[in-house]
Structures are given as C-alpha cells and as structure tokens.
Amino acid sequence: MPLYEYEHEGEVGLECERVFELAHGSGELVQVCPVCGGPVKKRVVGFGVAANPLAPSNLKEKGFKRLVRKDKGVYREE
C-alpha cells in the first residue's frame, strides 16, 4: 500500500502529530485524523530521483568499465 502524508488543518489532538503518515489504497479519501477525528488534508510531497549510478561519469567510481564499439567485434575501453 502507498504511504501518504497528511497535515492537521486546525487543532491537533493531544496524542497526534501535526504531520503524520498513513498507508491506504490510492482510491481511499481520508478527511479526518484516525486518532483524534480532526480535519486533515493530504500534503503534496515531492520525491527525488537520484542521479543515474551507471551514468558514464560514475562508471569508473562504481568499478565498471565502459566499452565502445570500434569495429565489428572490436571494442575499446573508454
């Protein structure tokens, strides 16, 4: 199940955090905190995409070699 982040819109219950994560199906609509029952809204959370670990600039650092075709059946290390 996907993990979503929610934020209380008003008062925060004594046992609650202002921002919390909740796992549920993508079609489910959550409008109240499951702990205190207060109104919540889904937060838009960005995600990062790591640099390509096998990009040509990272190959040597990761212990790989890049071979480039020079001729039919002939490759050279780059």
KAKACOR-V706017 format. One record per residue. N is the residue number from 1. RES is the residue in three letters. OMEGA is omega in radians with two decimals (* if undefined). NEAR is the number of other ideal C-beta (glycine too) atoms within 10 Angstrom. Layout:
N:RES:OMEGA:NEAR / N:RES:OMEGA:NEAR
This chain:
1:MET:3.11:9 / 2:PRO:3.13:9 / 3:LEU:-3.12:9 / 4:TYR:-3.14:16 / 5:GLU:-3.13:12 / 6:TYR:3.12:20 / 7:GLU:3.08:14 / 8:HIS:3.14:19 / 9:GLU:-3.12:12 / 10:GLY:3.12:7 / 11:GLU:3.11:10 / 12:VAL:3.13:18 / 13:GLY:-3.10:12 / 14:LEU:-3.10:7 / 15:GLU:-3.06:8 / 16:CYS:2.97:17 / 17:GLU:3.12:13 / 18:ARG:3.12:9 / 19:VAL:-3.14:13 / 20:PHE:3.11:17 / 21:GLU:-3.13:11 / 22:LEU:3.10:16 / 23:ALA:3.08:8 / 24:HIS:3.13:13 / 25:GLY:-3.07:7 / 26:SER:-3.13:7 / 27:GLY:-3.11:5 / 28:GLU:3.13:10 / 29:LEU:3.13:6 / 30:VAL:-3.14:13 / 31:GLN:3.13:10 / 32:VAL:3.12:12 / 33:CYS:-3.14:21 / 34:PRO:-3.12:12 / 35:VAL:-3.05:13 / 36:CYS:3.14:15 / 37:GLY:3.13:10 / 38:GLY:-3.13:14 / 39:PRO:3.12:12 / 40:VAL:3.04:23 / 41:LYS:3.12:11 / 42:LYS:3.10:13 / 43:ARG:3.05:12 / 44:VAL:-3.09:6 / 45:VAL:3.09:10 / 46:GLY:3.08:4 / 47:PHE:-3.13:4 / 48:GLY:3.06:5 / 49:VAL:-3.13:5 / 50:ALA:3.07:5 / 51:ALA:-3.13:9 / 52:ASN:-3.09:9 / 53:PRO:3.12:10 / 54:LEU:3.04:11 / 55:ALA:-3.12:9 / 56:PRO:-3.13:10 / 57:SER:-3.11:9 / 58:ASN:-3.02:12 / 59:LEU:-3.07:14 / 60:LYS:3.13:11 / 61:GLU:-3.12:8 / 62:LYS:3.08:9 / 63:GLY:3.13:6 / 64:PHE:3.06:12 / 65:LYS:3.09:9 / 66:ARG:3.10:12 / 67:LEU:3.14:10 / 68:VAL:-3.13:8 / 69:ARG:3.13:9 / 70:LYS:-3.13:10 / 71:ASP:3.14:7 / 72:LYS:3.14:5 / 73:GLY:-3.13:6 / 74:VAL:3.13:7 / 75:TYR:3.07:12 / 76:ARG:3.13:10 / 77:GLU:-3.14:7 / 78:GLU:*:11
